[in-house]
Amino acid sequence: MEGQLIGIAIDTFKTTLYISLPMLAGGLIAGLIVSIFQATTQINEMTLSFVPKIILVAVIIVFTMPWMTNMMLDFTIRIFNLIPTFPQ
């Protein structure tokens, strides 16, 4: 039983990481590009770094939503199928 719970926890963390990775990577790359642009032009405007990141993350969410929904649905179905196997 403890092994099953640890397996579920690991699967939960993996699924969370897989779902959040595209947004995190996109925000990281956009932040890096904007930081390099700001360093070369010496423009230190806070909104200049925030706006491109939030737009890029929103675009990534829109394009990856079907994939994220399928991953979450598969995970939920696996968890629901495991419920009868737990001892009472």
N, C-alpha and C positions, 0 to 999 in steps of 0.2 A: 504494500500500500504506500509506504514512504517513497519507494522508487517511482511509483506512478505519479505521485504528487510532484516529485522533483522533475520528472519528465514533462509534466504539464507546465511547470514553472519555466523550464528551459524553452519549451515550445512557445510559451507566451512571450518571453523576452526576444526570441528570434523573430517572431511575427511582428512584434512592435518595431524592432530594428529594421526589418525589411520594408515595412510600410513607411517609416519616417526617413529612411535613408535618401530617397530622391529629393525631398524638400531640404534636408540638411545639406546635402552636397551642392544643390543649386544655390542656396543661400551663402554657402562658403565660397563658391566660385565667384558669385556676383560681388560679394564683399571684398574678395581679393582683387578683382579687376577694378572696382571703384577705389580701393585703397591705393593701388598703383597709379591710377589716374589722378587721385588727389595729391599723391606725393610728387608726381612729375609736374603738375600745374600749380601746386601750392595753394589749392582751394580747399579750405577746411570748413565746409558746410555740412552740418549734421544731417539735414534732410537729403543731401546728395547721396549719402551712403544708405539711408533707410529706404527710400522710395524704390530704387531698382531691386533691392532684395525682396521687398514685400510683393512687388509686381511679379517677379520671377517665381516666387514661391506660389503665388496664386495661380499662375499659368501652369506650373508643374502639377498642382493639385487638380486642376481641371483635366489635364491630359492623362494623369495616372489614376483618376477616380475609379474607372471600371476595374482596373487591376487591383487597387486597394480594396474595393468592395468584394471582389472575388476571394482575395486572401482572407479577409475578415470573415466572410461567409463560410469558407472551408474550415477555418479555425473553430468557428462557433459550432458547426456541424460535428467536427471531431470531438469537441468537449461534450456536446449533448449525447453523442454515442458512447462516451466513456462513463456517463452517469450510472447506468445500470450495473457496471462492473465493480463499483466501489462497495465494499462490505459495509453493513450497517452496524 
